[in-house]
Amino acid sequence: DGFSLNVSNFQTTAVSTEFGKKLSEKIGNKPFVIDTSRNGNGPYTGGDPAESWCNPPGRALGEAPTTQTGDELVDAYLWIKRPGESDG
């Protein structure tokens, strides 16, 4: 058993991994998966703050789904949120 991070969100894989390791340490070193379906450009930081959550412009696919993450705590990168699916 483990947990998932970044589902339907835009945090980078590096940020998600760092957070996941801190959380994992507190719950018995549980493994985790990261949704990389739309984190390729990270969170939206420019322009209108109202655009930062629902369908922000310029987002991109992150790492392709794989179990070869190079980190023993990260079980997989997955595309949990369907790429291109609208938030609103």
Gaussian input, Z-matrix of N, CA and C with variables (Angstrom, degrees):
# hf/3-21g

backbone

0 1
 N
 C     1     B1
 C     2     B2     1     A1
 N     3     B3     2     A2     1     D1
 C     4     B4     3     A3     2     D2
 C     5     B5     4     A4     3     D3
 N     6     B6     5     A5     4     D4
 C     7     B7     6     A6     5     D5
 C     8     B8     7     A7     6     D6
 N     9     B9     8     A8     7     D7
 C    10    B10     9     A9     8     D8
 C    11    B11    10    A10     9     D9
 N    12    B12    11    A11    10    D10
 C    13    B13    12    A12    11    D11
 C    14    B14    13    A13    12    D12
 N    15    B15    14    A14    13    D13
 C    16    B16    15    A15    14    D14
 C    17    B17    16    A16    15    D15
 N    18    B18    17    A17    16    D16
 C    19    B19    18    A18    17    D17
 C    20    B20    19    A19    18    D18
 N    21    B21    20    A20    19    D19
 C    22    B22    21    A21    20    D20
 C    23    B23    22    A22    21    D21
 N    24    B24    23    A23    22    D22
 C    25    B25    24    A24    23    D23
 C    26    B26    25    A25    24    D24
 N    27    B27    26    A26    25    D25
 C    28    B28    27    A27    26    D26
 C    29    B29    28    A28    27    D27
 N    30    B30    29    A29    28    D28
 C    31    B31    30    A30    29    D29
 C    32    B32    31    A31    30    D30
 N    33    B33    32    A32    31    D31
 C    34    B34    33    A33    32    D32
 C    35    B35    34    A34    33    D33
 N    36    B36    35    A35    34    D34
 C    37    B37    36    A36    35    D35
 C    38    B38    37    A37    36    D36
 N    39    B39    38    A38    37    D37
 C    40    B40    39    A39    38    D38
 C    41    B41    40    A40    39    D39
 N    42    B42    41    A41    40    D40
 C    43    B43    42    A42    41    D41
 C    44    B44    43    A43    42    D42
 N    45    B45    44    A44    43    D43
 C    46    B46    45    A45    44    D44
 C    47    B47    46    A46    45    D45
 N    48    B48    47    A47    46    D46
 C    49    B49    48    A48    47    D47
 C    50    B50    49    A49    48    D48
 N    51    B51    50    A50    49    D49
 C    52    B52    51    A51    50    D50
 C    53    B53    52    A52    51    D51
 N    54    B54    53    A53    52    D52
 C    55    B55    54    A54    53    D53
 C    56    B56    55    A55    54    D54
 N    57    B57    56    A56    55    D55
 C    58    B58    57    A57    56    D56
 C    59    B59    58    A58    57    D57
 N    60    B60    59    A59    58    D58
 C    61    B61    60    A60    59    D59
 C    62    B62    61    A61    60    D60
 N    63    B63    62    A62    61    D61
 C    64    B64    63    A63    62    D62
 C    65    B65    64    A64    63    D63
 N    66    B66    65    A65    64    D64
 C    67    B67    66    A66    65    D65
 C    68    B68    67    A67    66    D66
 N    69    B69    68    A68    67    D67
 C    70    B70    69    A69    68    D68
 C    71    B71    70    A70    69    D69
 N    72    B72    71    A71    70    D70
 C    73    B73    72    A72    71    D71
 C    74    B74    73    A73    72    D72
 N    75    B75    74    A74    73    D73
 C    76    B76    75    A75    74    D74
 C    77    B77    76    A76    75    D75
 N    78    B78    77    A77    76    D76
 C    79    B79    78    A78    77    D77
 C    80    B80    79    A79    78    D78
 N    81    B81    80    A80    79    D79
 C    82    B82    81    A81    80    D80
 C    83    B83    82    A82    81    D81
 N    84    B84    83    A83    82    D82
 C    85    B85    84    A84    83    D83
 C    86    B86    85    A85    84    D84
 N    87    B87    86    A86    85    D85
 C    88    B88    87    A87    86    D86
 C    89    B89    88    A88    87    D87
 N    90    B90    89    A89    88    D88
 C    91    B91    90    A90    89    D89
 C    92    B92    91    A91    90    D90
 N    93    B93    92    A92    91    D91
 C    94    B94    93    A93    92    D92
 C    95    B95    94    A94    93    D93
 N    96    B96    95    A95    94    D94
 C    97    B97    96    A96    95    D95
 C    98    B98    97    A97    96    D96
 N    99    B99    98    A98    97    D97
 C   100   B100    99    A99    98    D98
 C   101   B101   100   A100    99    D99
 N   102   B102   101   A101   100   D100
 C   103   B103   102   A102   101   D101
 C   104   B104   103   A103   102   D102
 N   105   B105   104   A104   103   D103
 C   106   B106   105   A105   104   D104
 C   107   B107   106   A106   105   D105
 N   108   B108   107   A107   106   D106
 C   109   B109   108   A108   107   D107
 C   110   B110   109   A109   108   D108
 N   111   B111   110   A110   109   D109
 C   112   B112   111   A111   110   D110
 C   113   B113   112   A112   111   D111
 N   114   B114   113   A113   112   D112
 C   115   B115   114   A114   113   D113
 C   116   B116   115   A115   114   D114
 N   117   B117   116   A116   115   D115
 C   118   B118   117   A117   116   D116
 C   119   B119   118   A118   117   D117
 N   120   B120   119   A119   118   D118
 C   121   B121   120   A120   119   D119
 C   122   B122   121   A121   120   D120
 N   123   B123   122   A122   121   D121
 C   124   B124   123   A123   122   D122
 C   125   B125   124   A124   123   D123
 N   126   B126   125   A125   124   D124
 C   127   B127   126   A126   125   D125
 C   128   B128   127   A127   126   D126
 N   129   B129   128   A128   127   D127
 C   130   B130   129   A129   128   D128
 C   131   B131   130   A130   129   D129
 N   132   B132   131   A131   130   D130
 C   133   B133   132   A132   131   D131
 C   134   B134   133   A133   132   D132
 N   135   B135   134   A134   133   D133
 C   136   B136   135   A135   134   D134
 C   137   B137   136   A136   135   D135
 N   138   B138   137   A137   136   D136
 C   139   B139   138   A138   137   D137
 C   140   B140   139   A139   138   D138
 N   141   B141   140   A140   139   D139
 C   142   B142   141   A141   140   D140
 C   143   B143   142   A142   141   D141
 N   144   B144   143   A143   142   D142
 C   145   B145   144   A144   143   D143
 C   146   B146   145   A145   144   D144
 N   147   B147   146   A146   145   D145
 C   148   B148   147   A147   146   D146
 C   149   B149   148   A148   147   D147
 N   150   B150   149   A149   148   D148
 C   151   B151   150   A150   149   D149
 C   152   B152   151   A151   150   D150
 N   153   B153   152   A152   151   D151
 C   154   B154   153   A153   152   D152
 C   155   B155   154   A154   153   D153
 N   156   B156   155   A155   154   D154
 C   157   B157   156   A156   155   D155
 C   158   B158   157   A157   156   D156
 N   159   B159   158   A158   157   D157
 C   160   B160   159   A159   158   D158
 C   161   B161   160   A160   159   D159
 N   162   B162   161   A161   160   D160
 C   163   B163   162   A162   161   D161
 C   164   B164   163   A163   162   D162
 N   165   B165   164   A164   163   D163
 C   166   B166   165   A165   164   D164
 C   167   B167   166   A166   165   D165
 N   168   B168   167   A167   166   D166
 C   169   B169   168   A168   167   D167
 C   170   B170   169   A169   168   D168
 N   171   B171   170   A170   169   D169
 C   172   B172   171   A171   170   D170
 C   173   B173   172   A172   171   D171
 N   174   B174   173   A173   172   D172
 C   175   B175   174   A174   173   D173
 C   176   B176   175   A175   174   D174
 N   177   B177   176   A176   175   D175
 C   178   B178   177   A177   176   D176
 C   179   B179   178   A178   177   D177
 N   180   B180   179   A179   178   D178
 C   181   B181   180   A180   179   D179
 C   182   B182   181   A181   180   D180
 N   183   B183   182   A182   181   D181
 C   184   B184   183   A183   182   D182
 C   185   B185   184   A184   183   D183
 N   186   B186   185   A185   184   D184
 C   187   B187   186   A186   185   D185
 C   188   B188   187   A187   186   D186
 N   189   B189   188   A188   187   D187
 C   190   B190   189   A189   188   D188
 C   191   B191   190   A190   189   D189
 N   192   B192   191   A191   190   D190
 C   193   B193   192   A192   191   D191
 C   194   B194   193   A193   192   D192
 N   195   B195   194   A194   193   D193
 C   196   B196   195   A195   194   D194
 C   197   B197   196   A196   195   D195
 N   198   B198   197   A197   196   D196
 C   199   B199   198   A198   197   D197
 C   200   B200   199   A199   198   D198
 N   201   B201   200   A200   199   D199
 C   202   B202   201   A201   200   D200
 C   203   B203   202   A202   201   D201
 N   204   B204   203   A203   202   D202
 C   205   B205   204   A204   203   D203
 C   206   B206   205   A205   204   D204
 N   207   B207   206   A206   205   D205
 C   208   B208   207   A207   206   D206
 C   209   B209   208   A208   207   D207
 N   210   B210   209   A209   208   D208
 C   211   B211   210   A210   209   D209
 C   212   B212   211   A211   210   D210
 N   213   B213   212   A212   211   D211
 C   214   B214   213   A213   212   D212
 C   215   B215   214   A214   213   D213
 N   216   B216   215   A215   214   D214
 C   217   B217   216   A216   215   D215
 C   218   B218   217   A217   216   D216
 N   219   B219   218   A218   217   D217
 C   220   B220   219   A219   218   D218
 C   221   B221   220   A220   219   D219
 N   222   B222   221   A221   220   D220
 C   223   B223   222   A222   221   D221
 C   224   B224   223   A223   222   D222
 N   225   B225   224   A224   223   D223
 C   226   B226   225   A225   224   D224
 C   227   B227   226   A226   225   D225
 N   228   B228   227   A227   226   D226
 C   229   B229   228   A228   227   D227
 C   230   B230   229   A229   228   D228
 N   231   B231   230   A230   229   D229
 C   232   B232   231   A231   230   D230
 C   233   B233   232   A232   231   D231
 N   234   B234   233   A233   232   D232
 C   235   B235   234   A234   233   D233
 C   236   B236   235   A235   234   D234
 N   237   B237   236   A236   235   D235
 C   238   B238   237   A237   236   D236
 C   239   B239   238   A238   237   D237
 N   240   B240   239   A239   238   D238
 C   241   B241   240   A240   239   D239
 C   242   B242   241   A241   240   D240
 N   243   B243   242   A242   241   D241
 C   244   B244   243   A243   242   D242
 C   245   B245   244   A244   243   D243
 N   246   B246   245   A245   244   D244
 C   247   B247   246   A246   245   D245
 C   248   B248   247   A247   246   D246
 N   249   B249   248   A248   247   D247
 C   250   B250   249   A249   248   D248
 C   251   B251   250   A250   249   D249
 N   252   B252   251   A251   250   D250
 C   253   B253   252   A252   251   D251
 C   254   B254   253   A253   252   D252
 N   255   B255   254   A254   253   D253
 C   256   B256   255   A255   254   D254
 C   257   B257   256   A256   255   D255
 N   258   B258   257   A257   256   D256
 C   259   B259   258   A258   257   D257
 C   260   B260   259   A259   258   D258
 N   261   B261   260   A260   259   D259
 C   262   B262   261   A261   260   D260
 C   263   B263   262   A262   261   D261

   B1=1.4591
   B2=1.5174
   B3=1.3002
   B4=1.4465
   B5=1.5121
   B6=1.3297
   B7=1.4584
   B8=1.5208
   B9=1.3264
   B10=1.4642
   B11=1.5184
   B12=1.3266
   B13=1.4643
   B14=1.5186
   B15=1.3197
   B16=1.4614
   B17=1.5248
   B18=1.3283
   B19=1.4600
   B20=1.5251
   B21=1.3192
   B22=1.4737
   B23=1.5209
   B24=1.3243
   B25=1.4555
   B26=1.5241
   B27=1.3184
   B28=1.4591
   B29=1.5282
   B30=1.3289
   B31=1.4610
   B32=1.5276
   B33=1.3104
   B34=1.4606
   B35=1.5262
   B36=1.3056
   B37=1.4595
   B38=1.5235
   B39=1.3167
   B40=1.4695
   B41=1.5243
   B42=1.3173
   B43=1.4717
   B44=1.5278
   B45=1.3227
   B46=1.4654
   B47=1.5235
   B48=1.3239
   B49=1.4632
   B50=1.5212
   B51=1.3083
   B52=1.4664
   B53=1.5284
   B54=1.3280
   B55=1.4624
   B56=1.5307
   B57=1.3349
   B58=1.4571
   B59=1.5142
   B60=1.3158
   B61=1.4645
   B62=1.5289
   B63=1.3242
   B64=1.4689
   B65=1.5189
   B66=1.3282
   B67=1.4617
   B68=1.5213
   B69=1.3189
   B70=1.4553
   B71=1.5263
   B72=1.3148
   B73=1.4667
   B74=1.5261
   B75=1.3264
   B76=1.4630
   B77=1.5249
   B78=1.3312
   B79=1.4639
   B80=1.5342
   B81=1.2986
   B82=1.4615
   B83=1.5107
   B84=1.3360
   B85=1.4669
   B86=1.5278
   B87=1.3245
   B88=1.4645
   B89=1.5295
   B90=1.3267
   B91=1.4659
   B92=1.5256
   B93=1.3243
   B94=1.4596
   B95=1.5191
   B96=1.3312
   B97=1.4615
   B98=1.5237
   B99=1.3324
   B100=1.4618
   B101=1.5219
   B102=1.3283
   B103=1.4611
   B104=1.5239
   B105=1.3164
   B106=1.4690
   B107=1.5250
   B108=1.3307
   B109=1.4646
   B110=1.5169
   B111=1.3200
   B112=1.4663
   B113=1.5200
   B114=1.3095
   B115=1.4676
   B116=1.5271
   B117=1.3197
   B118=1.4606
   B119=1.5179
   B120=1.3101
   B121=1.4658
   B122=1.5226
   B123=1.3181
   B124=1.4616
   B125=1.5176
   B126=1.3266
   B127=1.4631
   B128=1.5256
   B129=1.3114
   B130=1.4601
   B131=1.5205
   B132=1.3146
   B133=1.4676
   B134=1.5165
   B135=1.3118
   B136=1.4610
   B137=1.5099
   B138=1.3105
   B139=1.4535
   B140=1.5102
   B141=1.3042
   B142=1.4603
   B143=1.5340
   B144=1.3436
   B145=1.4642
   B146=1.5259
   B147=1.3278
   B148=1.4609
   B149=1.5311
   B150=1.3248
   B151=1.4651
   B152=1.5268
   B153=1.3126
   B154=1.4644
   B155=1.5201
   B156=1.3180
   B157=1.4612
   B158=1.5237
   B159=1.3094
   B160=1.4610
   B161=1.5272
   B162=1.3160
   B163=1.4620
   B164=1.5262
   B165=1.3318
   B166=1.4642
   B167=1.5302
   B168=1.3201
   B169=1.4631
   B170=1.5312
   B171=1.3210
   B172=1.4605
   B173=1.5100
   B174=1.3097
   B175=1.4637
   B176=1.5249
   B177=1.3247
   B178=1.4639
   B179=1.5234
   B180=1.3263
   B181=1.4569
   B182=1.5217
   B183=1.3295
   B184=1.4547
   B185=1.5199
   B186=1.3166
   B187=1.4639
   B188=1.5247
   B189=1.3154
   B190=1.4636
   B191=1.5250
   B192=1.3283
   B193=1.4610
   B194=1.5299
   B195=1.3260
   B196=1.4659
   B197=1.5266
   B198=1.3069
   B199=1.4636
   B200=1.5246
   B201=1.3106
   B202=1.4656
   B203=1.5283
   B204=1.3303
   B205=1.4623
   B206=1.5201
   B207=1.3170
   B208=1.4566
   B209=1.5172
   B210=1.3207
   B211=1.4658
   B212=1.5208
   B213=1.3168
   B214=1.4679
   B215=1.5234
   B216=1.3161
   B217=1.4620
   B218=1.5216
   B219=1.3237
   B220=1.4656
   B221=1.5317
   B222=1.3299
   B223=1.4640
   B224=1.5250
   B225=1.3310
   B226=1.4703
   B227=1.5193
   B228=1.3191
   B229=1.4571
   B230=1.5254
   B231=1.3094
   B232=1.4606
   B233=1.5175
   B234=1.3187
   B235=1.4580
   B236=1.5269
   B237=1.3258
   B238=1.4612
   B239=1.5254
   B240=1.3082
   B241=1.4685
   B242=1.5218
   B243=1.3235
   B244=1.4615
   B245=1.5284
   B246=1.3340
   B247=1.4633
   B248=1.5334
   B249=1.3234
   B250=1.4541
   B251=1.5113
   B252=1.3228
   B253=1.4641
   B254=1.5233
   B255=1.3181
   B256=1.4589
   B257=1.5233
   B258=1.3160
   B259=1.4624
   B260=1.5225
   B261=1.2983
   B262=1.4581
   B263=1.4867
   A1=109.47
   A2=115.43
   A3=121.41
   A4=109.74
   A5=116.49
   A6=119.96
   A7=110.07
   A8=115.26
   A9=121.15
   A10=109.68
   A11=114.94
   A12=121.35
   A13=110.43
   A14=115.12
   A15=124.23
   A16=113.52
   A17=118.15
   A18=120.33
   A19=109.22
   A20=115.35
   A21=122.94
   A22=111.78
   A23=117.32
   A24=120.54
   A25=109.51
   A26=116.42
   A27=121.82
   A28=113.81
   A29=118.31
   A30=120.07
   A31=109.80
   A32=116.54
   A33=119.90
   A34=110.84
   A35=114.98
   A36=120.13
   A37=110.36
   A38=117.73
   A39=120.99
   A40=111.17
   A41=117.25
   A42=121.02
   A43=110.02
   A44=116.97
   A45=120.82
   A46=111.28
   A47=117.00
   A48=120.83
   A49=110.76
   A50=117.05
   A51=120.91
   A52=110.94
   A53=116.72
   A54=120.56
   A55=110.40
   A56=116.34
   A57=120.77
   A58=113.19
   A59=116.99
   A60=120.34
   A61=111.23
   A62=116.49
   A63=119.81
   A64=110.98
   A65=116.89
   A66=120.75
   A67=110.34
   A68=117.08
   A69=122.07
   A70=111.98
   A71=115.51
   A72=120.79
   A73=111.45
   A74=116.31
   A75=120.82
   A76=113.34
   A77=117.29
   A78=119.98
   A79=112.12
   A80=116.48
   A81=120.61
   A82=115.22
   A83=117.12
   A84=122.39
   A85=113.32
   A86=115.36
   A87=121.24
   A88=109.71
   A89=117.38
   A90=120.71
   A91=110.25
   A92=115.88
   A93=119.38
   A94=110.92
   A95=114.58
   A96=122.17
   A97=107.80
   A98=116.04
   A99=121.84
   A100=109.12
   A101=116.11
   A102=121.46
   A103=108.14
   A104=116.26
   A105=121.86
   A106=111.46
   A107=116.78
   A108=120.61
   A109=114.24
   A110=117.99
   A111=118.85
   A112=113.17
   A113=116.56
   A114=119.87
   A115=113.55
   A116=117.45
   A117=121.13
   A118=114.98
   A119=117.77
   A120=121.18
   A121=112.12
   A122=117.11
   A123=120.26
   A124=111.75
   A125=116.18
   A126=119.88
   A127=112.01
   A128=115.49
   A129=122.26
   A130=108.61
   A131=116.88
   A132=120.06
   A133=113.49
   A134=118.48
   A135=119.40
   A136=112.52
   A137=114.90
   A138=120.10
   A139=114.33
   A140=114.68
   A141=123.53
   A142=110.36
   A143=118.58
   A144=120.55
   A145=113.45
   A146=117.20
   A147=120.30
   A148=111.71
   A149=117.36
   A150=121.46
   A151=113.04
   A152=118.23
   A153=120.70
   A154=113.96
   A155=119.42
   A156=119.56
   A157=113.05
   A158=117.56
   A159=121.33
   A160=110.35
   A161=116.28
   A162=123.22
   A163=113.13
   A164=118.60
   A165=119.17
   A166=111.09
   A167=116.51
   A168=119.98
   A169=112.46
   A170=115.09
   A171=120.78
   A172=116.77
   A173=119.09
   A174=119.75
   A175=108.63
   A176=117.18
   A177=121.63
   A178=110.89
   A179=114.89
   A180=119.89
   A181=109.84
   A182=115.24
   A183=120.90
   A184=109.77
   A185=116.48
   A186=121.16
   A187=110.28
   A188=116.28
   A189=121.39
   A190=109.43
   A191=116.86
   A192=119.53
   A193=111.24
   A194=114.94
   A195=120.81
   A196=109.70
   A197=115.30
   A198=120.45
   A199=110.58
   A200=116.96
   A201=122.56
   A202=108.96
   A203=116.56
   A204=121.14
   A205=113.37
   A206=116.86
   A207=119.95
   A208=113.63
   A209=116.72
   A210=120.79
   A211=108.37
   A212=116.93
   A213=120.27
   A214=113.65
   A215=118.70
   A216=120.45
   A217=113.25
   A218=117.66
   A219=121.33
   A220=108.08
   A221=116.20
   A222=120.52
   A223=112.88
   A224=117.16
   A225=118.80
   A226=111.21
   A227=113.91
   A228=122.35
   A229=104.71
   A230=117.05
   A231=121.73
   A232=110.67
   A233=116.36
   A234=121.32
   A235=106.45
   A236=115.96
   A237=121.84
   A238=109.96
   A239=116.53
   A240=121.14
   A241=107.05
   A242=117.56
   A243=121.38
   A244=110.11
   A245=118.63
   A246=120.62
   A247=111.41
   A248=115.26
   A249=121.58
   A250=115.03
   A251=118.07
   A252=120.74
   A253=109.94
   A254=116.37
   A255=122.15
   A256=112.09
   A257=115.29
   A258=121.32
   A259=112.33
   A260=117.30
   A261=116.24
   A262=113.99
   D1=144.85
   D2=178.89
   D3=-154.12
   D4=-145.74
   D5=-177.41
   D6=-150.44
   D7=168.26
   D8=179.05
   D9=-118.46
   D10=152.97
   D11=179.76
   D12=-132.45
   D13=154.46
   D14=170.72
   D15=67.61
   D16=19.91
   D17=-179.14
   D18=-64.81
   D19=124.30
   D20=-178.93
   D21=60.34
   D22=31.60
   D23=179.79
   D24=-130.31
   D25=-176.17
   D26=-169.40
   D27=-125.23
   D28=7.66
   D29=-179.09
   D30=-63.70
   D31=144.14
   D32=-179.04
   D33=-65.26
   D34=161.21
   D35=177.70
   D36=-62.06
   D37=-39.75
   D38=179.65
   D39=-62.46
   D40=-45.42
   D41=179.29
   D42=-64.87
   D43=-43.07
   D44=179.83
   D45=-64.35
   D46=-40.14
   D47=178.91
   D48=-64.77
   D49=-44.92
   D50=179.33
   D51=-60.31
   D52=-46.68
   D53=178.57
   D54=-64.01
   D55=-43.28
   D56=-179.56
   D57=-60.24
   D58=-39.64
   D59=178.75
   D60=-65.36
   D61=-39.79
   D62=178.03
   D63=-65.03
   D64=-43.39
   D65=178.68
   D66=-66.42
   D67=-45.56
   D68=-179.35
   D69=-56.41
   D70=-41.52
   D71=179.78
   D72=-58.77
   D73=-33.01
   D74=-176.82
   D75=-83.66
   D76=-12.06
   D77=-177.57
   D78=-124.89
   D79=34.89
   D80=173.69
   D81=84.07
   D82=29.65
   D83=177.51
   D84=57.13
   D85=43.02
   D86=177.11
   D87=-70.09
   D88=143.26
   D89=176.26
   D90=-75.93
   D91=167.35
   D92=179.98
   D93=-149.48
   D94=164.29
   D95=174.43
   D96=-118.11
   D97=155.20
   D98=-179.60
   D99=-123.89
   D100=128.67
   D101=173.97
   D102=-77.24
   D103=113.66
   D104=-179.30
   D105=-109.47
   D106=16.95
   D107=-172.25
   D108=-65.15
   D109=-18.67
   D110=-179.36
   D111=-152.82
   D112=30.12
   D113=-177.50
   D114=-104.97
   D115=13.34
   D116=-175.55
   D117=-59.35
   D118=-31.77
   D119=177.68
   D120=-109.45
   D121=9.51
   D122=-179.19
   D123=68.75
   D124=-172.96
   D125=-178.63
   D126=-69.25
   D127=153.12
   D128=177.41
   D129=-74.30
   D130=125.78
   D131=-176.26
   D132=-122.13
   D133=-4.45
   D134=-176.40
   D135=-111.75
   D136=171.78
   D137=173.79
   D138=68.64
   D139=-148.04
   D140=-175.40
   D141=-71.82
   D142=120.98
   D143=178.40
   D144=-57.36
   D145=-26.07
   D146=178.98
   D147=-65.54
   D148=-20.46
   D149=179.41
   D150=-87.02
   D151=-2.70
   D152=-171.49
   D153=-74.71
   D154=-16.43
   D155=-174.49
   D156=-112.53
   D157=-54.77
   D158=-173.88
   D159=-92.80
   D160=105.71
   D161=179.17
   D162=55.84
   D163=53.29
   D164=179.64
   D165=-63.39
   D166=146.86
   D167=-178.08
   D168=-71.37
   D169=153.49
   D170=171.22
   D171=74.17
   D172=15.41
   D173=178.30
   D174=-79.53
   D175=161.47
   D176=-174.76
   D177=-146.28
   D178=161.70
   D179=174.41
   D180=-61.83
   D181=144.86
   D182=173.70
   D183=-96.90
   D184=-153.13
   D185=-179.52
   D186=-55.92
   D187=142.80
   D188=176.47
   D189=-65.78
   D190=151.20
   D191=178.08
   D192=-55.77
   D193=133.69
   D194=-179.49
   D195=-165.75
   D196=156.71
   D197=170.03
   D198=-100.47
   D199=-2.18
   D200=179.75
   D201=-93.04
   D202=76.73
   D203=-174.63
   D204=-93.54
   D205=-18.09
   D206=-177.26
   D207=79.54
   D208=9.43
   D209=179.77
   D210=-136.15
   D211=125.23
   D212=-174.69
   D213=-63.78
   D214=-24.24
   D215=178.66
   D216=-86.94
   D217=-21.02
   D218=-179.39
   D219=-93.40
   D220=103.04
   D221=-177.69
   D222=-68.08
   D223=-35.05
   D224=-177.08
   D225=-166.42
   D226=155.59
   D227=163.08
   D228=-100.75
   D229=128.47
   D230=-176.85
   D231=-130.25
   D232=154.12
   D233=170.77
   D234=-100.88
   D235=82.99
   D236=-177.59
   D237=-75.66
   D238=-48.83
   D239=174.25
   D240=-79.57
   D241=128.01
   D242=-178.56
   D243=-61.87
   D244=121.08
   D245=179.23
   D246=-55.02
   D247=132.65
   D248=179.24
   D249=87.73
   D250=-10.02
   D251=179.90
   D252=-71.97
   D253=134.30
   D254=-177.15
   D255=-72.09
   D256=149.98
   D257=174.17
   D258=-92.15
   D259=-12.51
   D260=-173.54
   D261=-147.95

